[in-house]
Structure formats: C-alpha cells, structure tokens
C-alpha cells in the first residue's frame, strides 16, 4: 500500500510543476491520508499541515479542504475536541467564502461527513440530506462520496426503509468508478440495516462481502 502512495507522491510532483502549481500539496496529503487510514496517528498531523500550507500558497482550495478534512478526522479519533472544533470552524469559514461551486461542494461533502459523525444532522446542507443528485456537481464529487454521506445520514436517522429502497443505486454509484473503498463501506452500512431489519445472520453475510473486498 505504501509503495502506491509513494508513486502518487513522486508522480504528482511532475504534474504540479507542469501545471504551475495545480494540485500543490497533494503529495503531502497522500502521505497524511496513508498514516491516518493505517492508524499511525502520531505521524498524520505534520504532513497534513504541510499540505495545508502549500495548498494555501498556491490557492488550491480542494487540497486545502482535504487537508483540513484529514486533520479533523485525526482530531476526532485521538480525542482533541478543541482542535476538532477549530478545524471545523475553519472549514465553515472557507465554505462561506468560496465562490467556485466545485470547491463549495467539496467542502459540503467534508463538513457533511463530519457533522454526521458528531450527530449534527441539522447543519448538513439539504442537498446532501435529501440525496439531491441534480445539485450542481453532486454526481461528480469524490466519485460518489456524497452518497456515502447520505447513507450515514440514513443510518443516524434509523431510516432503514429508505436505505433498502436505494441500495442498488448506492452500489452502482461506487461501481461506476471502481471505487472499492466506497463499495466496502456500502456493504458495511448495509449490514447495519440488515442487522436491525432481518437479524444477525443476514447482517454477517453482508459484512463478509466487505471483508472479502477489503482483504
């Protein structure tokens, strides 16, 4: 896995130089995400902050948003509540100032994800809460990341009936771009739905699908 991250880091540097700074900070961000996703939490903050500073220097709002998103997830996992709240506030300020709809959607998705985790459903934009696929760039963003946020909202609201009705579309959104992590998370989320509606046998069978893909 780390060898893939290294290829991203080294390869992206050529793109950044060729495009006059486009994507600046992505290499450091890839490293931060690797440490975050593999549980090496003490190594996340430094590259995430580096990505944040570099992206701001080159006005790369998407990388800035993703860097703040990585920091917020880190602070939540390690229990730094004040740092988490400050980071979310910084993201909200950035969102309110943003004029580019593509960038504002990125921030909506990131803030939506965090607000679901913190059970602040009322703070999530209506297009995410209602799974409005006609909203601006929603079908483009993060290869269906918005649908993952919507799944999480449905679970928080215990709206298992709606989840069940939309399960095929959820799966197709991730399958379209071969988003394996998205498919894994779908199976995990759907296993929760099955646990509360059909019992542990159905839920465990669904969870095994996620385990097979993840392994």
TAQUI-V579764 format. One line per field, one symbol per residue. psi: psi as a letter, one per 30 degrees, with the letter a starting at -180 (. if undefined). burial: + if it has 9 or more other C-alpha atoms within 8 Angstrom, else -. Layout:
psi->???
burial->???
This chain:
psi->eeeeeeeeeeefeeeeeeghfkgkfeeeeeeeeeeefggiffgeeefeeeeeeeeeeghieeeeeeeeeeeeeeeeeggieeeeeeeeeeeeeeeffkfjfeeeeeeeeeeeeeeeeghieffkkeeeeghjffjcgefekhhgeefeeeeeeeeefhifeeeeegeeeeeeeeeeghjeeeeeeeeeeeeeeeefefleeeeeeeeeeeeeee.
burial->----+--+++-++-+++---++++++++++++++++---++-+++-++++++++++-+-++-++++++++++++++---+--++--++--++--+--+--++++++++++++++++---++--++-+++-++----+++-+-++++++++++++++--++--++--+--++-+++---++-++++++++++++++--++--++++++-+++----
